[in-house]
């Protein structure tokens, strides 16, 4: 068993321009405390602001030069010293001066001539109060750090879960590679670019932009429910097969809604994930699916994903087609302005085309091609 360490005695700083008062108070306190002394306000501040500050200050009010009130005011203005309790010492104090001292932050007054038992009792009381306050502050700081740590941990678990769910869908469509990561960053780039646009500013606040980054990977989660003979078909889908493929939007919505129901609460990022999973194949002109929504009736999150998803599909190699070049893909997106895509989002895409190309290169697949995805999806 380890022996307990030495007990560190509290430090008292006595500030008084009269040597006899310094001597009297030092002799009284030195048996119980470490004692420091200063004869001027300037020296008192220097000691208080040092690396070894006092635990309590006994401060004479009437001193030449910087008086006790000014010293107290400066102590309270400095974050390093603002929590050190100050007890004023004075020969006599008028009511208005006592109020002034307390307003400046003093915790008590002692009057001269000094009464030793009173000094010891009031010093001990204030040190106990300070120790309790320090303990509570340390506990609060610890709890705050612990809450932050656990919040980060939960967020990390949430992020891993989202990626795992999205990856599950993508592994069934084994030619999609880093598609979910690229589309996630495309959507984020569009949202960051558009968050000050008059049409979108109210929807794309900081929290929503973060939630979009979180929820975008779930856009194709419904593919988990599509049969392999359709999902993995090497050629173009028939009309009947395409109708079945289109159901991945509804399957994705249903899966996310069930997950939210089991949690028993509304989850903000799932709200956006549901919009994206269900609506990212809607088209601006109303010719998309599953509901044939048009214009602003399509959730903004889904409109953002529509551009991101199509761009990535165009530049990706498929078993039934080669990858388009970035330039050709950009030309196609531009040609669909106001038809497939929200015009303002296309304009943002055009402004960000170099950033999109950089994202595609950063998250390319092992064979050097950005990605491949299911035909007709």
C-alpha positions in Angstrom: 0.0 0.0 0.0 1.4 3.4 -1.0 2.0 5.9 1.8 -0.1 9.1 1.4 1.6 12.1 -0.1 2.5 15.2 1.9 -0.4 17.5 2.7 -0.1 20.7 0.8 -1.1 23.6 3.0 -3.2 26.5 1.5 -1.3 29.6 0.6 -2.4 33.0 2.1 -1.2 36.2 0.5 -1.2 39.2 2.9 -1.1 42.6 1.3 -0.5 45.6 3.6 1.8 48.6 3.4 2.4 48.6 7.2 5.2 46.2 8.2 3.8 45.6 11.7 0.5 44.4 10.2 2.3 42.0 7.9 4.3 40.6 10.8 1.2 40.2 13.0 -0.8 38.4 10.4 2.1 36.3 9.2 2.9 35.1 12.7 -0.8 34.3 13.3 -1.3 32.3 10.1 2.1 30.6 9.4 1.4 27.7 11.7 -1.6 26.6 9.6 -0.8 28.0 6.1 1.9 28.9 3.7 2.2 32.7 3.9 3.3 35.2 1.3 3.4 39.0 1.8 3.3 42.1 -0.3 3.5 45.8 0.7 2.1 47.2 -2.6 -0.8 46.5 -4.9 1.6 46.0 -7.8 3.6 43.3 -5.9 0.3 41.6 -4.9 -0.8 41.3 -8.5 2.6 40.0 -9.5 2.4 37.2 -6.9 -1.3 36.4 -7.6 -0.6 36.1 -11.3 2.5 33.8 -10.8 2.6 30.1 -11.4 2.1 29.6 -7.7 -0.9 31.7 -6.9 -2.4 32.0 -3.4 -5.6 30.3 -2.3 -6.8 33.4 -0.5 -5.8 37.1 -0.2 -6.0 39.3 2.8 -6.0 42.8 1.3 -5.6 46.1 3.0 -8.0 48.7 1.6 -6.0 51.9 2.2 -2.6 51.7 0.7 -0.5 54.4 -1.1 -0.5 54.1 -4.9 -2.8 51.3 -5.9 -5.4 50.8 -3.2 -7.1 47.6 -2.3 -10.2 48.4 -4.3 -8.1 48.8 -7.5 -6.2 45.6 -6.7 -9.4 43.7 -6.3 -10.9 45.0 -9.5 -7.8 43.9 -11.4 -7.9 40.5 -9.8 -11.4 40.0 -10.9 -10.7 41.1 -14.5 -7.9 38.5 -14.9 -9.1 35.0 -15.6 -6.1 33.6 -13.8 -7.0 35.3 -10.5 -10.7 36.0 -10.6 -11.6 33.0 -8.4 -9.1 33.8 -5.6 -11.2 34.9 -2.6 -10.3 38.3 -1.2 -10.9 39.4 2.3 -10.5 43.2 2.8 -8.8 44.5 5.9 -9.6 48.0 7.0 -9.5 50.2 10.1 -13.1 51.1 9.7 -15.4 50.9 6.7 -18.4 53.0 5.8 -21.5 51.2 4.5 -21.1 52.5 0.9 -17.4 51.5 0.8 -18.3 48.0 2.1 -20.9 47.7 -0.7 -18.3 48.9 -3.2 -15.8 46.2 -2.0 -18.4 43.5 -2.2 -19.5 44.6 -5.7 -15.9 44.4 -6.8 -15.9 40.7 -5.7 -14.5 40.7 -2.1 -16.0 37.9 0.0 -15.6 39.4 3.5 -14.2 42.2 5.6 -11.9 42.2 8.7 -11.4 45.3 10.8 -8.4 46.5 12.6 -7.2 46.0 15.3 -7.0 42.4 14.3 -8.9 39.8 16.5 -6.9 36.6 15.9 -9.7 34.1 16.5 -11.9 36.0 14.1 -9.2 36.1 11.5 -8.6 32.4 11.7 -12.3 31.5 11.6 -13.0 33.7 8.6 -9.9 32.6 6.7 -10.9 28.9 7.4 -14.5 29.5 6.3 -13.5 31.1 3.0 -10.9 28.4 2.3 -13.6 25.7 2.8 -16.0 27.5 0.5 -13.2 27.8 -2.1 -12.3 24.1 -1.8 -16.0 23.1 -2.3 -16.3 25.4 -5.3 -13.1 24.1 -6.8 -14.3 20.5 -6.3 -17.6 21.2 -7.9 -16.0 23.0 -10.8 -13.5 20.1 -11.3 -16.4 17.7 -11.2 -18.4 19.7 -13.7 -15.4 20.0 -16.0 -14.9 16.2 -15.7 -18.5 15.5 -16.4 -18.5 17.9 -19.4 -15.4 16.2 -20.8 -17.0 12.8 -20.2 -20.2 13.9 -22.0 -18.2 15.2 -24.9 -16.2 12.0 -25.0 -19.3 9.8 -25.0 -21.0 12.1 -27.6 -18.0 11.6 -29.9 -18.1 7.9 -29.2 -21.8 7.6 -30.0 -21.4 9.8 -33.2 -18.5 7.5 -34.3 -20.7 4.4 -33.6 -23.5 6.0 -35.6 -21.2 6.8 -38.5 -19.8 3.3 -38.5 -23.3 1.9 -38.4 -24.5 4.1 -41.3 -21.5 3.1 -43.5 -22.0 -0.6 -42.6 -25.6 -0.4 -43.6 -24.8 1.4 -46.8 -21.9 -1.0 -47.6 -24.2 -3.9 -47.1 -26.4 -2.6 -49.9 -23.3 -1.9 -52.1 -21.7 -5.3 -51.6 -24.8 -6.9 -53.1 -24.2 -4.7 -56.2 -20.5 -5.7 -56.4 -19.5 -3.3 -59.1 -20.2 0.0 -57.3 -17.0 0.3 -55.4 -16.6 3.7 -53.6 -19.9 5.0 -55.1 -21.3 5.7 -51.6 -18.3 7.7 -50.5 -18.1 9.8 -53.7 -21.8 10.6 -53.7 -21.6 11.5 -50.0 -18.9 14.1 -50.8 -20.6 15.3 -53.9 -23.8 16.1 -52.0 -21.8 17.8 -49.2 -20.0 20.0 -51.7 -23.2 21.0 -53.3 -24.8 21.8 -50.0 -21.8 23.9 -48.8 -21.9 25.8 -52.1 -25.6 26.5 -52.0 -26.2 27.3 -48.3 -26.1 31.0 -48.9 -28.3 30.8 -52.0 -31.6 32.7 -51.5 -33.6 29.6 -52.4 -31.8 27.2 -50.1 -30.3 29.2 -47.2 -33.2 28.4 -44.8 -32.9 24.7 -45.4 -29.2 24.3 -45.6 -28.1 25.5 -42.2 -25.0 24.1 -40.6 -26.8 21.3 -38.8 -28.6 20.2 -42.0 -25.4 20.2 -44.0 -23.8 17.9 -41.4 -26.8 15.6 -41.4 -26.7 15.4 -45.2 -23.1 14.2 -45.1 -24.2 11.6 -42.6 -27.4 10.4 -44.4 -26.3 10.5 -48.0 -24.6 7.0 -47.9 -28.0 5.4 -47.3 -29.5 6.5 -50.6 -29.4 3.0 -52.1 -30.1 1.0 -48.9 -33.2 -0.4 -50.5 -31.1 -2.4 -53.0 -30.7 -5.0 -50.2 -34.3 -6.1 -51.1 -33.8 -6.4 -54.9 -33.4 -10.0 -56.2 -29.9 -10.9 -57.4 -31.1 -11.8 -60.9 -32.1 -8.2 -61.4 -29.5 -6.4 -59.2 -26.6 -8.3 -60.7 -27.9 -8.6 -64.3 -25.0 -7.8 -66.7 -27.2 -6.4 -69.4 -30.0 -3.8 -69.7 -33.1 -4.5 -67.6 -36.4 -5.3 -69.3 -39.4 -3.1 -68.6 -40.7 -5.6 -66.0 -37.3 -5.9 -64.4 -36.9 -2.1 -64.2 -40.3 -1.8 -62.5 -39.0 -4.2 -59.8 -35.7 -2.3 -59.6 -37.6 1.0 -59.0 -39.0 -0.6 -55.8 -35.6 -0.1 -54.1 -36.7 3.4 -53.3 -39.8 2.2 -51.4 -37.8 -0.6 -49.8 -35.3 1.9 -48.6 -37.9 4.2 -47.1 -39.7 1.3 -45.4 -36.4 0.0 -43.9 -35.5 3.4 -42.5 -39.0 4.0 -41.1 -39.0 0.7 -39.4 -35.6 1.4 -37.9 -36.9 4.8 -36.6 -40.0 3.2 -35.2 -37.9 0.7 -33.2 -35.9 3.5 -31.8 -39.1 5.1 -30.6 -38.0 8.6 -31.5 -37.5 11.0 -34.5 -33.9 10.9 -35.6 -32.9 14.0 -37.7 -30.4 12.3 -40.0 -32.9 9.5 -40.7 -35.5 12.1 -41.8 -33.1 13.2 -44.5 -32.0 9.7 -45.3 -35.6 8.7 -45.9 -36.1 11.7 -48.3 -32.9 10.8 -50.2 -33.6 7.0 -50.4 -37.2 7.5 -51.5 -36.8 10.6 -53.7 -33.4 10.7 -55.4 -34.9 9.3 -58.7 -37.5 11.9 -58.9 -37.0 14.4 -61.8 -37.5 18.2 -61.8 -40.0 17.9 -64.7 -42.1 15.2 -63.0 -41.0 12.3 -65.1 -39.1 10.4 -62.4 -40.2 7.9 -59.8 -41.6 6.6 -57.4 -44.3 9.4 -57.2 -43.6 11.5 -60.2 -43.0 14.6 -58.1 -41.9 17.8 -59.8 -40.0 21.0 -58.9 -39.8 22.0 -55.3 -42.2 19.2 -54.3 -39.1 17.0 -54.5 -37.2 17.3 -51.2 -34.1 19.3 -51.5 -31.9 16.5 -50.1 -33.2 14.2 -52.9 -32.6 16.9 -55.6 -29.0 17.2 -54.4 -28.5 13.4 -54.5 -30.0 13.2 -58.0 -27.2 15.3 -59.5 -24.5 13.5 -57.4 -25.8 10.0 -58.2 -26.2 10.6 -62.0 -22.8 12.2 -62.3 -21.2 9.3 -60.6 -23.1 6.8 -62.7 -22.0 8.5 -65.9 -18.3 8.5 -65.1 -18.4 4.9 -63.9 -17.7 1.8 -65.9 -20.5 -0.7 -66.3 -20.4 -4.2 -67.7 -22.7 -3.0 -70.5 -20.9 0.4 -71.1 -17.6 2.2 -70.7 -17.2 5.1 -68.3 -17.9 8.5 -69.8 -15.3 11.2 -69.5 -15.8 13.9 -66.9 -16.3 16.5 -69.7 -19.1 14.4 -71.4 -20.7 13.8 -68.0 -20.7 17.5 -67.3 -22.2 18.2 -70.7 -25.0 15.7 -70.0 -25.8 17.2 -66.6 -26.0 20.6 -68.1 -28.3 19.4 -70.9 -30.7 18.2 -68.2 -31.0 21.5 -66.4 -34.6 22.2 -65.8 -35.6 18.7 -66.9 -34.0 16.0 -64.8 -32.4 18.4 -62.4 -33.1 21.5 -60.4 -31.6 24.4 -62.5 -29.9 26.1 -59.5 -28.3 22.8 -58.4 -27.0 22.2 -61.9 -25.5 25.7 -61.8 -23.8 24.8 -58.5 -22.5 21.6 -60.0 -21.1 23.5 -63.0 -19.3 25.8 -60.6 -17.9 22.8 -58.7 -17.1 20.6 -61.6 -13.4 20.6 -60.7 -14.2 19.7 -57.1 -16.4 16.8 -58.3 -13.6 15.5 -60.5 -11.2 15.8 -57.5 -13.6 13.8 -55.3 -13.9 11.1 -58.0 -10.1 10.8 -58.3 -9.7 10.8 -54.5 -12.2 7.9 -54.0 -11.5 6.0 -57.2 -11.7 2.2 -57.2 -8.8 -0.2 -57.4 -9.0 -0.6 -61.1 -8.7 3.2 -61.6 -12.3 3.7 -62.6 -14.5 5.8 -60.3 -17.4 3.2 -59.8 -20.0 1.1 -61.4 -23.6 0.7 -60.5 -26.7 -1.2 -61.4 -28.1 -0.5 -64.9 -31.3 1.5 -64.9 -31.1 2.2 -61.2 
